[in-house]
Amino acid sequence: MTTQTRPKASLEGVASAGRALTLLSAFRKGDDAITLAELTARTGLVKTTIMRLAITMEAHGYLIRLPDGSYRLGAELFRLGSVYQQSFRVEAHVMPALERLVAGTSESASFYVRSGEHRLCLYRVDSPHRLRLHVRQGDMLPMDNSAIAQVLRIFGTVPLPPEAASTRVPLYTGGERDPHVAGMATPVFGPAESFAGALCLTGPVTRLTREAAGTASPILLQVAADLTRSLGGVLPTGEGIFGNG
């Protein structure tokens, strides 16, 4: 009897954790407070389930229930976000690299990591041009066919797929997500050839043309190689990776 009840209790715990994470994921950038009705619509969970989960999550600092019955994210999530950034330990290395790219190309430079079926803009330095792509740190974009997503998809796979060794980088795409936007990206690695993220340049297709990207490629590859070494990384062997660098 005991051996039968433990797996059931374990599965119930997993289900509860999944519902709690679904509730947190319902909050979107720009949200201040969300009503119970809106949380129900966004999560598909019934109101009684949300209220029960919210009591526990409020006790642990993940949610705050306001007097009008709406909910706001709690300070514990800010603390965890700070822990994540500190544990990632790349900001001090990445931001100077992005600044070098902007200084050398005048286009916006970003560092992306993969988050499930999305790509997360972890760090960014904007172009000095008034005409530029408005993406902010923390923005989540789909894993589409853009150069950034391709780099995350190919080089973020463990172990590296055969195509990684022959993929010529940086990759360049124009108009994949937005007909007015072009981008180019190359991988950055950490210790023991672990994939750290995608280093990229983005700009309007009228300015970041394929020819302009060819001019910017040596700069992007050099900065990516330097950033890889700065992170304690090793450049993977392969014909395409980092060109001839």
C-alpha positions in Angstrom: 0.0 0.0 0.0 2.8 2.4 0.9 4.7 1.8 -2.3 1.5 2.7 -4.3 0.7 5.9 -2.5 4.2 7.5 -2.7 4.3 7.7 -6.5 0.8 9.2 -6.5 1.8 11.9 -4.0 4.9 12.6 -6.0 2.9 13.1 -9.2 0.5 15.4 -7.4 3.4 17.5 -6.2 4.8 17.7 -9.7 1.4 18.8 -11.0 1.1 21.5 -8.3 4.5 22.8 -9.1 3.6 22.9 -12.8 0.5 24.9 -12.1 2.4 27.3 -9.9 5.0 27.9 -12.7 2.1 28.4 -15.2 0.7 31.0 -12.9 4.0 32.9 -12.7 4.5 32.6 -16.5 1.2 34.4 -17.0 2.8 37.7 -16.0 4.1 39.7 -19.0 6.4 42.6 -19.5 4.5 45.8 -18.7 2.0 44.2 -16.3 1.6 45.9 -13.0 -1.2 43.9 -11.3 -3.4 41.2 -12.9 -7.0 40.4 -11.9 -8.1 36.9 -11.0 -10.3 36.8 -14.1 -7.3 37.7 -16.3 -5.1 35.1 -14.7 -7.8 32.5 -15.3 -8.0 33.5 -19.0 -4.2 33.4 -19.5 -3.5 30.1 -17.6 -6.6 28.1 -18.2 -6.7 27.3 -14.5 -9.9 27.7 -12.5 -10.2 30.5 -10.0 -10.2 28.3 -6.9 -7.0 26.6 -8.0 -5.3 30.0 -8.6 -6.4 31.3 -5.3 -5.1 28.2 -3.5 -1.8 28.4 -5.2 -1.6 32.1 -4.6 -1.9 31.7 -0.9 1.2 29.5 -0.8 3.1 31.6 -3.3 2.3 34.8 -1.4 3.6 33.2 1.8 6.9 32.5 0.1 7.2 36.0 -1.5 6.5 35.1 -5.1 3.1 36.9 -5.3 1.5 39.8 -3.6 -2.3 40.0 -3.3 -3.6 43.6 -3.5 -6.6 44.9 -1.6 -8.7 44.9 -4.8 -8.1 41.1 -5.3 -5.5 41.5 -8.1 -2.1 40.0 -8.0 1.5 41.4 -8.4 4.8 39.6 -8.6 6.7 39.4 -5.3 10.2 40.5 -4.4 11.4 36.9 -4.1 11.5 36.8 -7.9 13.7 39.8 -8.1 16.1 38.2 -5.7 16.2 35.0 -7.8 16.7 37.1 -10.9 19.7 38.8 -9.2 21.1 35.4 -8.2 20.7 34.2 -11.8 22.6 37.1 -13.2 25.4 36.7 -10.7 25.7 33.0 -11.2 25.8 33.5 -15.0 28.9 35.7 -14.5 29.1 37.0 -18.0 27.8 40.6 -17.7 31.2 42.0 -16.9 32.6 40.4 -19.9 29.7 40.7 -22.4 28.9 44.4 -22.0 32.4 45.6 -22.9 32.3 43.2 -25.9 28.9 44.7 -27.0 30.3 48.2 -26.6 33.3 47.3 -28.8 30.9 46.0 -31.5 28.8 49.2 -31.5 31.9 51.3 -31.6 33.3 49.3 -34.6 30.1 48.9 -36.6 27.6 51.6 -35.4 24.9 48.9 -35.3 23.1 47.5 -32.2 24.8 44.6 -30.5 23.2 42.0 -28.3 23.8 38.8 -26.5 21.1 36.1 -26.7 20.5 32.8 -24.9 17.9 30.2 -25.5 14.9 29.8 -23.2 12.8 26.9 -24.4 11.2 27.8 -27.7 12.2 31.5 -27.3 15.4 33.5 -27.5 16.1 35.8 -24.6 17.9 39.1 -25.1 20.1 39.0 -22.1 22.3 42.0 -22.8 22.2 44.8 -25.3 23.9 48.1 -26.4 22.0 50.2 -28.9 23.3 51.7 -32.1 23.9 55.5 -32.0 21.7 55.8 -35.1 18.2 57.1 -34.6 16.9 54.4 -37.0 17.4 51.1 -35.1 15.6 48.0 -33.9 14.0 48.6 -30.5 14.7 45.5 -28.5 15.3 45.7 -24.8 17.2 43.5 -22.4 14.8 40.8 -21.1 12.7 40.7 -24.3 11.7 37.2 -25.4 11.5 36.5 -29.2 10.5 33.3 -31.0 13.0 30.7 -32.2 12.4 31.6 -35.8 14.8 31.4 -38.8 16.7 34.5 -38.0 20.5 34.3 -37.8 20.3 34.6 -34.0 17.9 31.7 -33.6 19.9 29.6 -36.0 23.1 30.1 -34.0 21.2 29.2 -30.8 19.7 26.1 -32.3 22.8 24.8 -34.0 25.5 25.5 -31.4 23.3 25.2 -28.4 22.7 21.5 -29.1 24.6 19.0 -26.9 26.6 17.4 -28.3 27.2 19.7 -31.3 25.5 18.4 -34.4 27.6 17.5 -37.5 26.4 20.7 -39.3 28.1 22.9 -36.6 31.6 22.0 -37.8 30.8 23.1 -41.4 28.5 26.1 -40.6 30.2 29.3 -41.8 29.7 32.0 -39.2 28.7 34.7 -38.7 25.3 33.8 -40.1 23.4 36.6 -41.8 19.6 36.9 -42.5 17.5 39.8 -43.6 13.7 40.2 -43.1 13.2 36.8 -41.4 11.2 38.1 -38.4 10.6 41.7 -39.6 10.9 42.7 -43.3 12.8 45.8 -42.2 15.4 44.2 -40.0 18.6 42.3 -40.7 20.9 40.5 -38.3 24.1 38.6 -38.1 25.2 36.3 -35.3 28.0 34.0 -34.2 28.4 31.7 -31.2 30.3 32.3 -28.0 31.6 29.5 -25.9 32.5 29.0 -22.3 34.8 26.5 -20.5 35.2 23.1 -22.1 33.6 24.3 -25.3 30.2 24.8 -23.5 27.9 27.1 -25.5 27.4 30.4 -23.8 25.2 32.3 -26.2 24.8 34.1 -29.5 26.6 37.4 -30.1 24.9 39.5 -32.8 24.5 42.7 -34.7 21.1 44.0 -35.9 20.0 46.9 -37.9 17.7 48.0 -40.7 18.0 46.0 -43.9 18.7 49.2 -45.8 21.8 49.8 -43.8 22.9 46.3 -42.6 23.0 44.8 -46.1 24.8 41.6 -47.0 27.7 43.7 -48.2 27.8 45.7 -45.0 27.6 42.5 -43.0 30.7 41.2 -44.9 32.6 44.3 -43.8 31.4 43.8 -40.2 32.1 40.1 -40.1 35.8 40.3 -39.1 34.9 42.6 -36.2 32.1 40.4 -34.9 34.3 37.2 -35.2 37.2 38.8 -33.4 35.0 40.1 -30.6 33.3 36.7 -30.3 36.7 35.0 -30.1 38.0 37.4 -27.5 34.8 37.0 -25.5 35.1 33.2 -25.6 38.6 33.4 -24.3 37.5 36.0 -21.6 34.9 33.5 -20.4 37.5 30.8 -20.1 36.2 29.1 -23.3 37.8 27.1 -26.0 37.0 27.6 -29.7 35.6 24.3 -31.1 37.5 22.9 -34.0 35.7 23.1 -37.4 36.0 24.7 -40.8 33.2 27.1 -40.4 33.4 28.2 -36.7 35.0 31.7 -36.4 36.0 31.5 -40.1 39.8 31.3 -40.3 40.3 32.7 -36.8 
